[in-house]
Amino acid sequence: MAHRVPRFITDFFVYETAKSVVVKSWSVGIINRVVQLLIILYFICWVFMHEKGHQQRDTGIESAVMSKVKGLGKFNNRVMDVADYVVPSQGGSSFSVITSMVITANQTQGRCPETDPKFKCTTDDECMAKLGSNLGNGIITGTCLNNNNETTGWCEIEGWCPAEDDTVSGKPMKEVENFTIFVKNSIRFPLFNVTRGNFPSSLNQSYIQSCHYDSVDDPFCPIFKVGDILRHINQSFDSITDKGGEIGININWKCNLDYNVMYCNPNYFFTRLDAAFKNSAASKGYNFRFAKYYQSEDGTEHRTLHKAKAIRFEIIVSGNAGKFSTVPFLINLVAAFTSVGLATVFCDIILLNFHKGADEYKAKKFEEVPEFPDVSM
């Protein structure tokens, strides 16, 4: 009956056991030890020292950020303080410092000519074709105002009048370069219940008011000068104030809690967040609009419209912490011992395929034992 059983079944139900063959070859022996050494060095240097494979890691960092801008500037012969140029004023992780504005004063609800060149006209039909457009300063009425010299060739709008003319802009505040940003960041790693701040609590107020952050000379100072940030990202002040821009203040916490928690300190780096659009013809820079409303004595509602070009700052907090843990240490240690066996596989490939004594090695390594007769009880 045995010869009728398909061969793939008999081949499946076999038992294989390792056979130790000692190959006395200097070249293969050296390769074997070198590969084993490389595997051991990989686990020691990369897995355990660099990647901290022996630690349990907490990547769920909890963070709170408070910011405050200081400085005085001058725009259109008007002194500007923090309340004038910082938006929003609450001092969170995202804020804008206005560098220049287009101001349209004394607007009231009514009808007036559009100022955008896209709405030039000679007949009412041209304005009727633009009904429903969202690109103007108001709702297009369909009338072309070309009856007198002051309004010749512009479609009429209904909305806040006079319409904004954003081609007129004053020179940006040069003092912005010397403005300072105070950043207070507190973080917590909940897995280890560790709480840290971005500057030591021992710093006194007089020191904070006089220091400026420097990665080498003053790494714990939480005061950042706008001009220094621009130099860190290789941006000139004129290039970013012309159209506005977005800058990231990155606070990175990478803490090894196997050491004293006092060594858990942040690293700062800065990036131009809108760098991908620096050559864009459609949307370049950063600007926004806001209005201030008031009423005249006769009850008419007025507003002053501001189109602001600004530097937008985003404070981005990231980080992780690690501490020794038995489970990941044992997992990686077992993986290291197991991986050392790869040297044997590598040497077998050389001996079976490329060594001059490959046939002899095959004969010694692989030996087939015939089926033993069943033992009767």
Secondary structure, DSSP 8 states (H G I E B T S, - for coil): -GGGS-HHHHHHS------------HHHHHHHHHHHHHHHHIIIIIIIIIS-TTEEEE---EEEEEEEEE--EEETTEEE-HHHHEESTT--SEEEEEEEEEEEEEEEEEEEE--SGGGB-SSHHHHHTTTT-SSSSSEEEEEEE-SSTTTTTEEEEEEEES---TT------GGGGG-EEEEEEEEEETTTTEEEESS-TT--HHHHHH---BTTTBTT--EEEHHHHHHHTT--HHHHHHH-EEEEEEEEEEEETTS-GGG--EEEEEEETTGGGTT-SSS-S-EEEEEEEEE-TTS-EEEEEEEEEEEEEEEEEEEEEEEE-HHHHHHHHHHHHHHHTHHHHHHHHHHHHTSTTHHHHHHHH------------
